[in-house]
Amino acid sequence: MDDGERKRNFFISILGSNLIQNVIIGSVLLFCASMSLSAIFSASGRVNISLAKTYDFPLDDGWYSVSPTGENVPVELPAEIECEGPSARIYRHVEVEDSKRDSFLIYSHHQNLRVFLDDVEIYSYEAPEGLPWLKSYRSLYHIVNLPSGTDGTLSIELTALIPKYAGHFPVVYEGDRLSLVFHVMRERPFKLFLGFAFIMLGIVLLVNVFFVRGLSNQNGSIMHLAMLSLFMGIWQIEESRVLQLFISNVGVHWFMEYPIQFIVLTGAFCFVRSIAPTNMRTGVIILFVTVFSAISVQLLLQISGKVPLSSSIEVTHVMLIGTIIIASLCINYKSKNDGDKAMLVVFNAAMVVSVFMLLFGTTNLIPWTDSETVMSLSLFFLFTSIAIILVRHSIKMGESVKKAGFYRNLAMVDFGTGVGSHTAWYTFTEEFCDSGRDEAFALMLFDINNLKKMNDTYGHQQGDMMIASFCTCLKEAVGERGKIYRIGGDEFICISEGCTELEAREMLDSFDDKIRQQGSNGIPFSAAYGYTIFTPHNKSDFYAAQKIADTRMYEMKRRMKSFSNWS
């Protein structure tokens, strides 16, 4: 192996480590969170874009602008007003009847806003200036209430935070407060619906993880998809602008417009990593490097003031396209033998539509507003189909684990007697863990006499009855003080934890008393046994003790044989 290959393998082994990836992911998201918290703190207490403004002035028709020569120029909204510098104003005369209340809705897009009545400022919004690297706080709605009995000239001044929006005036809507709130909700109802649908999907997946935890290795993948769905839901609800009705801090809205897309992309990568087969390890490393390099570059460009996230976010969209494609390959590979063909068809169709709509919207081949709705719907179907595929697989895995546990429990019991099986004894010794307490154990080994004679003379059914009678005697003698295992046809082991020599002898004396009272078909039977007291530290100590007890048991059997004629 040459030096180049060694370096390449070292590089892959480092970046392929989940720990290293998680450290880098955490560092990037921590930086992103720090920027977002700075934006939120900077906006706190300084600006308020709540829809609960109570400036009471009327609104009427007749917008116009004032030319440099002082002439009134009629304006039909939406409009682009020629202006020198970033600021422009439009005017209108307002007059409201005494019995009427009115409100108007103004939409600012990367712009500061000031509203005047007869040159008296009645409303203002200014983006916080504490963060020079933050060029804008995106698009915001503003509602101003208008009471009755107001007569004057209303003017709206918009100051662009980004040069291309200088002089841009959107439509201003008039109506009562409630109708304007519903207008905001009706503008993008699909986004609102999808946002709640994504959140509900995430909650359902989290509930699934809770109920099947420990039963399936799919839980990690489902958890990643659940968190991804929740963040997608928050993003979509923010896109509907409805959250502006409830959250006044514009820093929060900036976070939920741009940095949250990095979280969505990170979640998509973590999901891919959790479902990717081992033969795609190199592809996952390449995806990791590409995704987090792109996120880091965008954050650095924003913090340096070079390029705002609003202008570079298309890079994140491209990364999301690539991640979706890789996720589709992993899902198809993982589900090809699971029988979820119908869901795979839905998944692949939704994946293709999502990728093309995201691609067309990002490259402006289709207007973003037209492609966005279709893309959001297809993404929802994409997530839902993935969720169904993973949950079905998780349920199948859970059922398999339960069945395996059931059969394992069956293997641990000797059905003829109800005591532990040979497998249970082997499992006990193999899984023994030294507690470090130097606690003594008693190991007693039993062998039933006359069992062969019983089977040969009266049949195996009577022999089984003899074994059952033997076990009844032993269970009554031992009680809760020990655990009994059947390790052969007529051989049994009893293990008692924390048992002294005196206690072991008491159990055996009790067993002797009970066994002397037993018989079957008039043929008396007995049992030989041997025991030892020992302190185990590992499984080999149990087998050594068993060997000692076995030797002592055969010594007892020889003594019993010399005083009787059984064989």
VOGU-3710 file (C-alpha; in Angstrom, 3 decimals, decimal comma):
1> mddgerkrnf> 0,000/0,000/0,000  1,555/3,311/-1,078  1,517/6,575/0,919  -1,305/8,060/-1,193  -3,588/5,122/-0,534  -2,737/5,180/3,179  -3,637/8,892/3,399  -6,856/8,297/1,478  -7,864/5,420/3,773  -6,971/7,501/6,842
11> fisilgsnli> -9,086/10,395/5,540  -12,053/8,080/4,896  -11,736/6,422/8,306  -11,699/9,823/10,044  -14,636/11,373/8,154  -16,525/8,075/8,187  -16,651/8,102/11,982  -20,101/9,061/13,278  -18,444/10,715/16,284  -16,314/13,013/14,102
21> qnviigsvll> -19,306/13,776/11,863  -21,478/14,557/14,880  -18,837/16,898/16,306  -18,642/18,810/13,017  -22,434/18,843/12,642  -22,819/20,096/16,202  -20,204/22,835/15,682  -21,852/24,100/12,479  -25,342/24,073/14,010  -24,027/25,741/17,164
31> fcasmslsai> -22,566/28,530/15,019  -25,873/28,773/13,176  -27,768/28,873/16,485  -25,438/31,606/17,802  -26,170/33,768/14,757  -29,904/33,191/15,162  -29,854/33,986/18,886  -27,888/37,157/18,132  -30,536/38,179/15,609  -33,349/37,404/18,049
41> fsasgrvnis> -31,661/39,267/20,908  -30,903/42,240/18,671  -34,578/42,452/17,702  -35,888/41,991/21,227  -37,562/45,104/22,646  -36,628/47,292/19,678  -39,094/46,414/16,953  -42,525/44,896/16,880  -44,276/43,527/13,825  -47,239/42,166/15,778
51> laktydfpld> -50,654/42,476/14,148  -51,977/44,003/17,349  -51,054/47,630/16,576  -53,641/50,091/17,855  -52,871/53,306/15,979  -56,368/54,527/15,070  -56,482/56,398/11,772  -58,753/56,012/8,754  -57,947/54,812/5,249  -59,443/55,831/1,893
61> dgwysvsptg> -58,719/55,405/-1,841  -56,501/57,521/-4,064  -52,824/56,644/-3,812  -50,344/59,000/-5,441  -46,670/59,943/-5,317  -45,069/63,378/-5,487  -42,666/64,107/-8,344  -39,453/66,133/-7,864  -41,340/69,167/-9,304  -44,060/68,834/-6,667
71> envpvelpae> -46,755/67,326/-8,877  -49,047/64,519/-7,694  -48,596/61,389/-9,815  -51,377/58,753/-9,542  -50,148/55,344/-8,409  -51,841/52,011/-8,967  -50,618/49,332/-6,596  -48,550/47,234/-6,842  -46,117/49,747/-8,250  -42,456/50,582/-8,723
81> iecegpsari> -41,850/54,234/-7,791  -38,825/55,998/-9,232  -36,767/57,383/-6,394  -33,348/58,668/-5,566  -31,883/56,580/-2,803  -33,512/53,679/-0,949  -36,663/55,529/0,261  -39,943/56,303/-1,489  -43,373/57,544/-0,368  -46,935/57,244/-1,548
91> yrhvevedsk> -49,917/59,268/-0,316  -53,663/59,182/-0,127  -56,460/61,145/1,453  -58,345/59,276/4,168  -61,740/60,032/5,584  -63,826/57,657/7,698  -67,396/58,077/8,888  -67,984/58,539/12,591  -69,691/55,144/12,936  -67,026/53,202/11,022
101> rdsfliyshh> -63,756/51,563/12,019  -61,190/50,517/9,467  -57,749/48,929/9,188  -55,175/48,450/6,483  -52,580/45,784/5,823  -49,105/46,720/4,535  -46,569/44,194/3,299  -42,886/45,140/3,498  -40,308/43,055/1,676  -36,771/43,676/2,948
111> qnlrvflddv> -37,853/47,222/3,756  -38,235/49,527/6,747  -41,679/51,087/7,109  -42,976/54,432/8,360  -46,618/55,532/8,264  -47,654/59,208/8,638  -50,915/61,089/8,969  -50,586/64,757/8,037  -46,810/64,387/8,448  -47,186/62,974/11,985
121> eiysyeapeg> -45,620/59,518/12,313  -48,158/56,993/13,566  -46,407/53,672/12,881  -42,863/52,531/12,163  -40,849/49,425/11,713  -37,066/49,447/11,456  -34,808/46,442/11,193  -32,396/46,240/14,168  -29,025/47,850/13,519  -27,065/45,951/16,158
131> lpwlksyrsl> -25,869/43,326/13,663  -24,117/44,878/10,667  -23,800/41,480/8,953  -27,585/41,033/8,895  -28,823/42,906/5,827  -32,544/42,261/6,180  -35,228/40,593/8,216  -37,212/39,397/5,148  -40,931/39,957/4,404  -43,316/41,169/7,062
141> yhivnlpsgt> -46,989/42,078/7,450  -48,144/45,186/9,315  -51,730/45,981/10,339  -52,794/49,461/11,442  -56,210/50,014/13,038  -58,300/52,985/11,986  -61,100/54,416/14,168  -63,895/56,647/13,092  -63,743/60,388/12,669  -60,299/60,747/11,084
151> dgtlsielta> -59,702/63,028/8,104  -56,300/63,762/6,624  -53,455/62,727/4,316  -51,960/59,329/4,945  -48,462/58,561/3,624  -46,453/55,329/3,574  -42,672/55,414/3,348  -40,730/52,257/2,505  -36,928/52,233/2,781  -35,210/49,345/1,025
161> lipkyaghfp> -32,648/47,331/2,950  -31,586/45,705/-0,328  -31,227/48,082/-3,329  -33,402/46,081/-5,739  -36,467/46,679/-3,539  -36,160/50,498/-3,550  -39,463/52,062/-4,600  -41,343/48,767/-4,558  -44,891/49,079/-3,157  -47,147/46,025/-2,891
171> vvyegdrlsl> -50,943/46,117/-2,715  -52,371/47,587/0,485  -55,519/45,885/1,764  -58,347/47,614/3,596  -60,904/46,073/5,955  -61,617/45,324/9,590  -58,936/43,678/11,718  -60,431/40,191/11,611  -60,852/40,186/7,840  -57,225/41,268/7,380
181> vfhvmrerpf> -56,018/38,479/9,684  -57,971/35,962/7,609  -56,557/37,558/4,468  -53,038/36,683/5,694  -54,169/33,117/6,340  -55,868/32,838/2,936  -52,850/34,060/0,986  -50,946/30,808/1,567  -53,425/28,330/3,056  -51,629/25,396/1,486
191> klflgfafim> -48,440/26,260/3,368  -50,390/26,481/6,617  -52,094/23,137/6,032  -48,860/21,419/5,041  -47,044/22,867/8,046  -49,530/21,356/10,465  -49,567/18,113/8,437  -45,763/17,829/8,731  -45,932/18,506/12,479  -48,646/15,873/12,960
201> lgivllvnvf> -46,557/13,402/10,944  -43,570/14,121/13,189  -45,666/13,598/16,328  -47,046/10,295/15,007  -43,506/9,100/14,262  -42,316/10,099/17,741  -45,226/8,171/19,283  -44,265/5,166/17,139  -40,672/5,372/18,383  -41,933/5,529/21,973
211> fvrglsnqng> -44,124/2,435/21,654  -41,658/0,248/19,740  -38,453/1,461/21,401  -35,954/-1,331/21,878  -37,789/-3,614/19,469  -36,385/-2,381/16,170  -33,126/-1,006/14,844  -35,240/1,358/12,705  -35,967/3,608/15,693  -32,983/5,861/14,966
221> simhlamlsl> -34,095/6,389/11,369  -37,688/7,064/12,421  -36,511/9,515/15,082  -34,455/11,432/12,503  -37,440/11,505/10,138  -39,709/12,669/12,977  -37,432/15,597/13,846  -37,032/16,405/10,152  -40,829/16,460/9,774  -41,247/18,757/12,776
231> fmgiwqiees> -38,725/21,277/11,440  -40,264/21,055/7,974  -43,626/21,835/9,570  -42,284/24,887/11,401  -40,639/26,113/8,185  -43,844/25,681/6,172  -45,981/27,459/8,772  -43,487/30,320/8,807  -43,706/30,433/5,010  -47,472/30,943/5,370
241> rvlqlfisnv> -46,694/34,153/7,333  -49,290/33,204/9,957  -46,706/33,050/12,750  -46,302/36,797/12,354  -49,748/37,051/13,942  -48,360/35,573/17,165  -44,595/36,240/17,301  -43,460/39,846/17,183  -39,690/39,317/17,310  -38,455/39,579/13,708
251> gvhwfmeypi> -35,245/37,749/14,631  -37,334/34,638/15,225  -38,834/34,981/11,759  -35,398/35,391/10,182  -34,312/32,181/11,906  -37,406/30,303/10,755  -36,986/31,572/7,198  -33,299/30,831/6,563  -31,225/29,049/9,271  -34,007/26,505/9,796
261> qfivltgafc> -33,359/25,331/6,230  -29,849/24,357/7,366  -31,431/22,332/10,172  -33,751/20,662/7,650  -30,766/19,848/5,418  -28,809/18,527/8,420  -31,758/16,381/9,418  -31,989/15,035/5,875  -28,299/14,084/5,974  -28,618/12,391/9,383
271> fvrsiaptnm> -31,613/10,454/8,064  -29,627/9,326/5,012  -26,727/8,291/7,235  -29,036/6,218/9,440  -30,545/4,230/6,536  -27,543/4,021/4,196  -26,217/0,472/3,639  -22,564/-0,230/4,398  -21,626/-0,292/0,718  -22,607/3,412/0,480
281> rtgviilfvt> -20,213/4,543/3,202  -18,009/6,488/0,787  -21,072/8,185/-0,718  -22,238/9,245/2,756  -18,806/10,740/3,496  -18,868/12,699/0,225  -22,397/13,911/1,014  -21,304/14,929/4,516  -18,337/16,956/3,256  -20,391/18,630/0,509
291> vfsaisvqll> -23,408/19,496/2,674  -21,510/20,962/5,597  -19,014/22,761/3,424  -21,958/24,456/1,660  -23,636/25,366/4,964  -20,381/26,677/6,449  -19,618/28,829/3,387  -23,110/30,362/3,464  -22,825/31,150/7,175  -19,386/32,712/6,743
301> lqisgkvpls> -20,581/34,812/3,791  -23,529/36,028/5,881  -21,497/36,821/8,992  -18,898/38,671/6,910  -21,619/40,767/5,278  -20,626/39,663/1,766  -23,714/37,699/0,696  -26,926/37,428/2,761  -28,614/34,075/3,196  -31,557/35,348/1,158
311> ssievthvml> -29,247/35,426/-1,865  -27,274/32,230/-1,212  -30,005/29,915/0,055  -30,347/28,347/-3,412  -27,145/26,446/-2,589  -28,999/24,792/0,296  -31,829/23,907/-2,078  -29,349/22,223/-4,432  -27,878/20,280/-1,498  -31,389/19,240/-0,489
321> igtiiiaslc> -32,019/17,945/-4,021  -28,872/15,808/-3,852  -29,718/14,525/-0,387  -33,252/13,570/-1,476  -31,850/11,646/-4,433  -29,412/9,718/-2,214  -32,194/9,070/0,310  -34,341/7,630/-2,486  -31,549/5,241/-3,465  -31,194/4,099/0,146
331> inykskndgd> -34,953/3,660/0,629  -35,280/1,658/-2,588  -32,310/-0,514/-1,627  -33,658/-1,038/1,887  -37,237/-1,803/0,838  -36,766/-3,881/-2,310  -37,515/-7,106/-0,446  -40,004/-5,781/2,117  -43,119/-6,023/-0,044  -43,936/-2,288/0,193
341> kamlvvfnaa> -44,189/-1,911/-3,572  -47,213/0,414/-3,504  -45,510/2,796/-1,074  -42,313/2,643/-3,108  -44,259/3,767/-6,190  -45,728/6,710/-4,241  -42,325/7,488/-2,755  -40,483/7,471/-6,066  -43,176/9,547/-7,795  -43,124/12,112/-4,963
351> mvvsvfmllf> -39,321/12,140/-5,001  -39,189/12,835/-8,757  -41,764/15,652/-8,523  -40,026/17,190/-5,482  -36,624/17,172/-7,140  -37,884/18,652/-10,410  -39,994/21,348/-8,725  -37,102/22,273/-6,435  -34,757/22,298/-9,419  -37,095/24,363/-11,601
361> gttnlipwtd> -37,851/26,831/-8,804  -34,181/27,241/-7,876  -33,111/27,818/-11,495  -36,165/30,056/-12,225  -37,259/27,827/-15,100  -40,651/27,975/-13,385  -41,640/30,894/-11,122  -40,755/29,932/-7,586  -44,250/30,679/-6,287  -45,718/28,252/-8,837
371> setvmslslf> -43,250/25,445/-8,194  -43,194/25,909/-4,422  -46,742/24,683/-3,796  -46,328/21,575/-5,937  -42,939/20,897/-4,363  -44,304/21,257/-0,818  -47,151/18,849/-1,523  -44,828/16,319/-3,145  -42,428/16,642/-0,195  -45,285/15,824/2,151
381> flftsiaiil> -46,140/12,711/0,150  -42,434/11,895/0,080  -42,123/12,113/3,855  -45,388/10,256/4,410  -44,411/7,384/2,125  -40,994/7,129/3,796  -42,692/7,134/7,199  -45,098/4,359/6,186  -42,267/2,258/4,755  -40,111/2,676/7,878
391> vrhsikmges> -42,972/2,189/10,340  -44,087/-0,981/8,536  -40,538/-2,261/8,612  -40,257/-1,292/12,271  -43,486/-3,137/13,091  -42,244/-6,221/11,238  -38,949/-6,065/13,115  -40,794/-5,581/16,402  -43,009/-8,592/15,720  -39,935/-10,654/14,849
401> vkkagfyrnl> -38,242/-9,613/18,078  -41,366/-10,456/20,080  -41,616/-13,844/18,420  -37,946/-14,456/19,046  -38,450/-13,485/22,678  -41,470/-15,802/22,934  -39,575/-18,733/21,497  -36,581/-17,890/23,662  -38,814/-18,043/26,727  -40,168/-21,372/25,517
411> amvdfgtgvg> -36,627/-22,686/25,222  -35,961/-21,672/28,819  -38,666/-23,945/30,285  -38,781/-27,724/30,498  -42,426/-28,413/29,638  -42,590/-31,826/31,260  -41,711/-30,482/34,701  -42,039/-26,691/34,613  -38,473/-26,170/35,856  -35,707/-24,459/33,928
421> shtawytfte> -34,345/-26,200/30,838  -30,764/-27,140/30,007  -30,700/-24,049/27,761  -31,760/-21,908/30,716  -28,926/-23,355/32,838  -26,404/-22,697/30,086  -27,722/-19,148/29,627  -27,544/-18,473/33,368  -23,904/-19,502/33,579  -22,906/-17,734/30,352
431> efcdsgrdea> -24,536/-14,459/31,411  -23,338/-14,596/35,016  -21,807/-11,304/36,094  -19,585/-11,124/39,161  -21,109/-8,642/41,627  -17,862/-8,388/43,562  -19,671/-9,268/46,823  -17,994/-12,689/47,281  -21,412/-14,247/47,878  -21,575/-18,018/48,382
441> falmlfdinn> -23,677/-20,272/46,154  -24,892/-23,810/46,766  -24,979/-26,124/43,745  -26,923/-29,392/44,186  -26,937/-32,085/41,491  -29,672/-34,783/41,505  -30,121/-38,067/39,619  -33,386/-40,096/39,841  -33,035/-43,782/40,656  -35,213/-46,497/39,128
451> lkkmndtygh> -36,301/-44,310/36,176  -35,115/-46,838/33,571  -36,878/-49,690/35,422  -40,059/-47,642/35,577  -39,930/-46,856/31,841  -39,146/-50,471/30,858  -41,753/-52,042/33,128  -44,665/-49,622/33,108  -43,955/-47,390/30,109  -42,729/-43,841/29,645
461> qqgdmmiasf> -45,982/-42,312/30,790  -45,419/-43,740/34,276  -41,804/-42,649/34,048  -42,949/-39,103/33,349  -45,203/-39,298/36,398  -42,188/-40,329/38,480  -40,203/-37,326/37,183  -43,129/-35,016/37,966  -43,360/-36,399/41,514  -39,611/-35,938/41,959
471> ctclkeavge> -39,844/-32,300/40,813  -42,767/-31,658/43,171  -40,689/-32,890/46,097  -37,685/-30,817/45,085  -39,723/-27,670/44,492  -41,392/-27,987/47,911  -38,037/-28,572/49,598  -36,257/-25,672/47,878  -39,159/-23,186/47,724  -38,075/-19,679/46,794
481> rgkiyriggd> -34,510/-20,246/47,962  -33,204/-21,757/44,722  -33,697/-22,242/40,993  -34,072/-25,745/39,513  -32,881/-26,808/36,038  -33,323/-30,096/34,173  -30,000/-30,813/32,464  -30,711/-34,380/31,328  -33,411/-37,048/31,224  -33,093/-37,848/34,919
491> eficisegct> -30,537/-35,225/36,060  -31,405/-31,926/37,745  -29,400/-29,011/39,131  -30,527/-26,688/41,896  -28,608/-23,430/42,367  -29,138/-21,321/45,485  -27,598/-17,858/45,812  -26,360/-16,640/49,186  -26,695/-20,124/50,661  -24,727/-21,486/53,622
501> elearemlds> -23,741/-25,092/54,264  -26,423/-25,365/56,967  -29,156/-24,025/54,676  -28,121/-26,424/51,896  -28,332/-29,373/54,298  -31,779/-28,214/55,493  -33,066/-28,195/51,909  -31,641/-31,663/51,225  -33,019/-33,100/54,488  -36,431/-31,698/53,597
511> fddkirqqgs> -36,106/-33,265/50,143  -35,216/-36,657/51,692  -38,296/-36,519/53,922  -40,573/-35,749/50,991  -39,034/-38,249/48,583  -39,446/-41,090/51,079  -43,186/-40,514/51,045  -43,410/-40,760/47,233  -43,984/-43,756/44,994  -45,663/-44,686/41,758
521> ngipfsaayg> -47,628/-47,909/41,023  -46,352/-49,334/44,278  -42,703/-49,136/43,188  -40,667/-46,903/45,495  -38,145/-44,580/43,914  -35,313/-42,466/45,231  -32,677/-40,025/44,055  -28,954/-39,597/44,592  -27,435/-36,155/44,948  -24,230/-34,306/45,563
531> ytiftphnks> -23,628/-30,692/46,483  -20,921/-28,091/47,038  -20,676/-24,566/48,408  -18,582/-22,162/46,315  -18,086/-18,481/45,496  -18,295/-17,922/41,717  -16,443/-15,159/39,865  -17,023/-16,370/36,314  -18,901/-19,083/34,423  -16,066/-21,641/34,732
541> dfyaaqkiad> -16,563/-21,673/38,507  -20,085/-23,075/37,986  -18,828/-25,894/35,776  -16,073/-26,707/38,299  -18,681/-26,830/41,083  -20,920/-29,018/38,909  -18,069/-31,458/38,467  -17,512/-31,662/42,240  -21,240/-32,174/42,882  -21,351/-34,825/40,169
551> trmyemkrrm> -18,520/-36,788/41,813  -20,261/-36,649/45,181  -23,581/-37,656/43,623  -22,050/-40,830/42,132  -20,456/-41,635/45,478  -23,922/-41,490/47,041  -25,344/-43,605/44,193  -22,716/-46,322/44,809  -23,534/-46,393/48,535  -27,256/-46,630/47,797
561> ksfsnws> -26,669/-49,440/45,288  -24,692/-51,507/47,742  -27,696/-51,578/50,100  -30,347/-52,346/47,475  -30,948/-54,377/44,349  -32,067/-51,569/41,996  -30,199/-50,886/38,803
//
